[in-house]
Amino acid sequence: MTILAYSSLSRVAQLFTGHRAATTLQRACALSSSLSTTAAVSRTFASMPNKPTEGGVYCGVDANAKPSQFNADQDKFAVSAEAAKKGAFKRPATAFHGRVTADGSSEFPAEKGRYHLYVAWACPWAHRALLVHKLKGLEDAISVTVLDWFLDFGNGDDRPYRGWPFRKEDPDPLHPEFTHLHDVYRLADKDYPHKSISVPVLFDKKQQTIVNNESAEIIEILNTEFNAFARNPDLDLNPSDLDQAQRDINALVYPNINDGVYRCGFAGSQEAYDEAVTNLFDTLDKLEAILDKQRYLCGDRLTLADIRLLPTLLRFDIVYHTHFKCNKRRIKDYPNLFAFACELYQLPGVKDTFNPTETKKHYFGSHLKINPLGIVAVGPPIEFDSKHDRAERFPVSSDQRQ
């Protein structure tokens, strides 16, 4: 029993604080046969240094990382250098920001069958792209590859981080020899580093390069630039008259909810977690109040602002509530937010874009620094098929569900 407890806890110590802590733990467990394992462990962890992890536990950048030239959401809403030094998670900026254009004015003209999407079921940022791809009816225009759920973060030089792997049963159809998404990034940039390897990726088959890997921009491209090939060309999720309203909502949702759950889960200190979790639930409270007065976040029309929020809501109770310690309340406890999520989930095709089993396997099985044994929590049942009253409470003149 003592040996088993030591083995598991030694692994925890190595993951969090390195071999020095593991050695200390070993000594503690050997102190005395009369000293219980629990007491030894308590003494060991009490003696460990409580130093904030700069930039957060996973995937973060250092506090003084310079903003990119693209002013993407990761730059606009980044935590401050001071907060990052205290352990706040600071997400790296995306690197590819090309534009596909319907009128051919860019180097990437819209063409049926020319472009490919790389996504992962678990990733909420990739889920945005899948949602717009499905709602616009672009299945015949833009092909899709779904990557595997396990994200191996590597161990440094011996096994560097290479991003999402391809499934053996579903290899990259464009490059069958590729094993990881990093291979696609290296095709676009031969010197691309072993970091910031994110999905979604919009890839140009003709030029064999990445067009864009920023989800906020990809969903705008999918909304407008492929209408000539879309089954639902009249569906406009980004109306110009609601541009400012969407910007205002995104300024709430991105830092406090979309990225906010990660700022909770990847916090490198108690102080960073406390601030992130407070901002998260304060913002959920604000959205609950907004949705008590109107059908969607920006009024009576479905917009990209709603699409940006939905992936986080769908993952919240089954993953973030437990895995990222976002456990003050569930989405199910917010009547308006839950009904809003149910309405969007029940739109034609949306359910097909969400795989809760793969999602849970990824988070609980990949983030071993915060779930060292990789045990997947069973979680609550998926209830987004529940009856809701959004249409009755807030009837709209034009049906967005085309």
C-alpha positions in Angstrom: 0.0 0.0 0.0 2.8 2.4 0.9 4.8 1.5 -2.2 1.8 2.0 -4.4 1.0 5.4 -2.8 4.6 6.5 -3.2 4.7 5.4 -6.9 1.6 7.4 -7.8 2.5 10.5 -5.7 6.1 10.5 -7.0 4.6 10.8 -10.5 2.6 13.8 -9.4 5.6 15.4 -7.9 7.6 15.0 -11.0 4.9 16.4 -13.2 4.5 19.5 -11.0 7.9 20.3 -9.6 10.4 18.1 -11.2 12.8 15.4 -9.9 13.9 17.3 -6.9 10.4 17.1 -5.4 10.1 13.4 -6.3 13.4 12.8 -4.5 12.1 14.7 -1.5 8.9 12.7 -1.5 10.9 9.4 -1.6 12.8 10.5 1.4 9.7 11.4 3.2 8.0 8.1 2.6 11.2 6.4 4.0 11.4 8.5 7.1 10.0 5.9 9.5 7.9 2.8 9.5 5.9 4.4 12.3 5.1 7.5 10.1 2.1 6.9 8.0 2.3 7.5 4.2 -0.3 10.2 4.5 1.6 12.1 7.1 4.8 11.8 5.0 3.1 13.1 1.9 1.6 16.0 3.8 5.0 17.1 5.1 6.5 16.7 1.6 4.0 18.8 -0.2 4.0 21.4 2.6 7.7 21.8 2.0 7.4 22.2 -1.8 8.1 25.7 -3.2 4.9 27.6 -4.0 6.2 29.5 -6.9 3.9 30.6 -9.7 4.3 29.0 -13.1 4.9 31.9 -15.4 2.4 32.0 -18.3 0.3 29.1 -16.9 0.8 25.4 -16.6 0.3 24.4 -20.3 0.9 25.9 -23.6 1.4 29.5 -22.3 4.0 32.0 -23.3 6.3 34.0 -21.1 5.1 37.1 -19.5 6.9 39.5 -21.8 6.1 37.8 -25.0 5.6 40.4 -27.7 2.2 40.7 -29.4 1.9 39.4 -33.0 1.5 41.8 -35.9 -2.1 40.5 -36.5 -3.9 41.8 -33.4 -5.8 38.5 -33.0 -7.9 37.8 -30.0 -4.9 36.3 -28.2 -3.2 39.7 -28.4 -6.2 42.0 -27.9 -7.3 40.2 -24.7 -4.0 38.8 -23.4 -3.4 38.9 -19.7 -0.8 41.5 -18.6 2.8 40.7 -18.2 2.4 41.3 -14.5 -0.4 38.8 -14.2 1.5 36.2 -16.3 4.4 36.5 -14.0 2.1 35.6 -11.1 0.9 32.5 -12.9 -1.9 33.6 -15.2 -2.3 31.6 -18.4 -1.2 33.6 -21.4 -2.2 32.0 -24.7 0.2 32.2 -27.7 -0.9 34.1 -30.8 -1.8 32.3 -34.0 0.7 32.6 -36.9 -1.2 32.3 -40.2 -3.7 35.0 -41.2 -4.3 34.6 -44.9 -7.8 35.3 -46.4 -9.8 33.4 -48.9 -11.8 35.8 -51.1 -14.8 35.1 -53.3 -13.8 37.9 -55.7 -10.3 36.5 -56.2 -8.7 39.6 -54.8 -6.3 37.7 -52.5 -3.7 35.0 -53.3 -6.3 32.5 -52.1 -9.4 32.7 -54.4 -12.5 30.8 -53.3 -12.8 27.5 -55.3 -14.8 24.4 -54.7 -12.6 21.5 -53.5 -9.4 23.6 -53.2 -9.4 24.0 -49.4 -9.2 21.6 -46.5 -10.0 21.9 -42.8 -8.0 20.2 -40.1 -9.9 19.9 -36.8 -10.1 17.9 -33.6 -13.4 16.9 -31.9 -12.2 18.1 -28.5 -11.0 21.6 -29.4 -13.6 24.3 -28.9 -11.8 26.7 -31.3 -12.0 24.0 -34.0 -15.6 23.4 -33.1 -16.4 27.0 -34.2 -15.2 26.2 -37.7 -17.1 22.9 -37.8 -20.3 24.7 -36.8 -20.1 27.3 -39.5 -19.0 24.7 -42.0 -22.1 22.7 -41.2 -24.6 25.6 -40.9 -23.5 27.1 -44.2 -23.6 23.7 -45.9 -20.0 23.6 -47.1 -19.4 19.8 -46.9 -19.1 19.5 -50.7 -16.9 22.6 -51.0 -14.3 22.2 -48.2 -13.1 18.7 -47.1 -12.3 18.0 -43.4 -9.9 15.8 -41.5 -10.5 15.0 -37.8 -7.3 14.4 -35.8 -6.9 12.0 -32.9 -7.9 12.9 -29.4 -4.6 12.4 -27.6 -2.4 15.4 -27.5 1.2 14.4 -26.5 3.0 17.4 -25.2 6.3 15.6 -25.4 9.1 15.7 -22.9 11.5 18.3 -24.4 14.3 17.5 -26.8 13.9 13.7 -26.7 10.3 13.9 -27.8 9.3 17.4 -28.8 5.7 18.6 -28.9 4.3 17.9 -32.4 0.6 18.8 -31.8 -2.4 16.7 -32.7 -1.6 13.3 -34.3 -3.4 11.8 -37.2 -5.5 8.7 -36.6 -4.0 5.5 -38.0 -7.5 4.5 -39.3 -8.0 8.0 -40.8 -4.6 9.4 -42.1 -4.1 12.7 -43.7 -5.7 12.3 -47.1 -3.4 14.9 -48.6 -0.2 13.7 -47.1 -0.5 10.0 -46.0 3.1 10.0 -44.7 2.4 12.7 -42.1 2.0 11.6 -38.5 1.2 14.8 -36.7 -0.2 18.2 -37.5 3.2 19.7 -37.0 4.1 18.1 -40.3 1.5 20.3 -42.0 2.8 23.4 -40.2 6.4 22.5 -41.4 5.1 22.2 -45.0 3.9 25.8 -44.7 7.0 27.0 -42.8 10.0 24.7 -42.8 11.3 26.3 -39.6 8.0 26.3 -37.7 8.8 25.6 -34.0 7.5 22.7 -31.9 4.9 24.9 -30.2 1.6 26.7 -30.9 0.4 23.9 -33.1 -3.3 24.6 -33.0 -6.5 23.7 -34.8 -8.5 24.6 -36.8 -6.2 24.9 -39.8 -7.5 26.0 -43.2 -5.2 24.5 -45.8 -4.8 25.3 -49.5 -4.3 22.1 -51.5 -3.2 23.9 -54.6 -0.4 25.9 -53.0 0.3 23.3 -50.3 0.3 25.8 -47.5 -1.7 27.0 -44.5 -4.0 29.8 -45.3 -5.2 30.5 -41.7 -5.1 29.0 -38.3 -7.1 31.7 -36.4 -10.6 30.4 -35.6 -12.2 33.8 -35.4 -11.0 34.6 -38.9 -11.7 31.2 -40.4 -15.4 31.4 -39.3 -15.7 34.8 -41.0 -14.2 33.4 -44.2 -16.6 30.4 -44.1 -19.5 32.7 -43.5 -19.1 34.9 -46.6 -16.5 33.7 -49.1 -17.8 30.3 -50.2 -21.5 31.3 -50.8 -21.2 30.3 -54.4 -20.7 26.7 -53.3 -22.8 26.7 -50.1 -26.2 24.9 -49.5 -27.2 27.9 -47.3 -25.7 30.9 -49.0 -28.4 33.3 -47.6 -27.5 32.5 -44.0 -25.4 35.5 -42.8 -24.0 35.0 -39.4 -22.0 38.2 -39.5 -24.4 41.0 -40.4 -22.6 44.3 -40.8 -25.3 46.2 -38.7 -24.4 44.0 -35.7 -20.6 44.3 -36.1 -20.2 46.5 -33.0 -22.6 44.4 -30.9 -20.6 41.3 -31.7 -17.3 43.0 -30.9 -18.8 44.1 -27.5 -19.9 40.5 -26.7 -16.6 39.0 -27.8 -14.8 41.4 -25.5 -16.7 39.7 -22.7 -16.8 36.1 -23.9 -13.3 35.6 -25.3 -11.2 36.5 -22.3 -13.6 35.5 -19.5 -15.3 32.4 -20.9 -13.7 31.0 -24.1 -10.2 31.5 -22.8 -11.5 32.0 -19.3 -12.0 28.3 -18.6 -8.4 27.7 -19.7 -7.2 30.5 -17.5 -8.8 28.6 -14.6 -7.6 25.2 -15.6 -4.0 26.2 -16.6 -3.5 28.7 -13.8 0.0 28.5 -12.4 -0.9 29.9 -9.0 -3.8 30.2 -6.6 -4.0 33.9 -7.2 -4.3 33.5 -11.0 -7.0 30.8 -10.6 -9.0 32.9 -8.1 -9.1 35.9 -10.5 -9.9 33.8 -13.5 -12.8 31.8 -11.9 -14.3 35.0 -10.5 -14.2 36.6 -14.0 -15.7 33.5 -15.5 -18.8 33.3 -13.3 -19.3 37.1 -13.2 -19.5 37.0 -17.0 -21.8 33.9 -17.2 -24.1 35.9 -14.8 -24.0 38.8 -17.3 -24.9 36.6 -20.2 -27.6 34.9 -18.3 -29.2 38.4 -17.7 -28.8 39.3 -21.4 -30.5 36.1 -22.6 -33.3 36.7 -20.2 -34.2 39.7 -22.3 -33.5 38.5 -25.9 -33.1 35.3 -27.9 -29.5 35.6 -28.9 -26.5 37.5 -27.6 -26.8 40.3 -30.1 -30.6 40.5 -30.4 -33.1 38.5 -32.4 -30.6 37.1 -35.0 -28.1 34.2 -34.7 -24.6 35.5 -35.2 -21.0 34.4 -35.0 -21.0 35.7 -31.4 -23.4 32.9 -30.5 -21.3 30.4 -32.4 -18.2 31.5 -30.5 -19.9 30.9 -27.2 -21.6 27.5 -27.9 -18.5 25.2 -27.9 -17.6 26.3 -24.4 -21.1 25.8 -23.1 -21.3 22.3 -24.5 -18.1 21.3 -22.9 -18.6 23.1 -19.6 -20.5 20.6 -17.4 -18.8 17.4 -18.8 -15.2 18.8 -18.7 -14.5 22.3 -17.4 -16.6 22.0 -14.3 -14.4 19.2 -13.0 -11.2 19.2 -15.0 -10.6 23.0 -15.0 -12.1 23.5 -11.5 -14.9 25.7 -12.9 -17.3 24.3 -10.3 -19.1 27.2 -8.7 -22.1 26.4 -10.9 -23.0 24.3 -14.0 -24.4 25.6 -17.2 -27.5 23.5 -16.3 -27.9 25.8 -13.3 -28.4 28.9 -15.6 -31.9 28.6 -17.1 -31.4 31.0 -20.0 -27.9 29.9 -20.9 -28.9 26.3 -20.8 -32.0 26.9 -23.0 -29.9 29.0 -25.4 -27.4 26.1 -25.7 -30.3 23.6 -26.2 -31.7 25.7 -29.1 -28.4 26.0 -30.9 -27.6 22.3 -30.3 -30.9 21.4 -31.9 -30.3 23.3 -35.1 -30.0 21.0 -38.1 -26.6 19.3 -38.2 -25.1 20.9 -35.1 -25.3 17.7 -33.0 -23.0 16.1 -35.6 -20.3 18.6 -34.9 -19.9 17.5 -31.2 -18.3 14.3 -29.9 -18.5 14.3 -26.1 -16.7 11.0 -25.7 -13.7 12.1 -27.7 -13.8 15.5 -26.0 -13.7 14.0 -22.5 -10.9 11.5 -23.5 -8.8 14.4 -24.8 -9.0 16.7 -21.8 -8.8 14.1 -19.0 -6.3 11.9 -20.9 -4.0 14.5 -22.4 -3.5 17.1 -19.6 -1.5 14.9 -17.3 -0.1 17.9 -15.3 -3.5 18.5 -13.9 -4.9 15.0 -14.1 -1.7 12.8 -13.6 -3.3 9.4 -13.9 -5.4 10.3 -17.0 -8.6 8.9 -15.5 -11.6 10.1 -17.5 -14.4 11.4 -15.3 -17.8 10.0 -16.2 -19.5 13.4 -16.1 -23.2 14.2 -16.2 -25.4 13.1 -19.2 -25.7 15.2 -22.3 -29.1 17.0 -22.0 -29.0 19.5 -24.8 -31.8 17.7 -26.5 -34.1 18.9 -23.7 -37.2 20.9 -24.6 -36.8 24.7 -24.4 -38.9 27.7 -24.8 -36.6 30.2 -26.6 -38.8 30.5 -29.7 -42.0 31.0 -27.7 -40.4 33.6 -25.4 -38.7 35.4 -28.2 -40.3 34.9 -31.6 -38.4 36.4 -34.4 -39.5 37.6 -37.8 -36.9 35.9 -39.9 -35.9 32.3 -39.4 -32.1 31.9 -39.2 -32.2 28.1 -39.2 -31.8 27.5 -42.9 
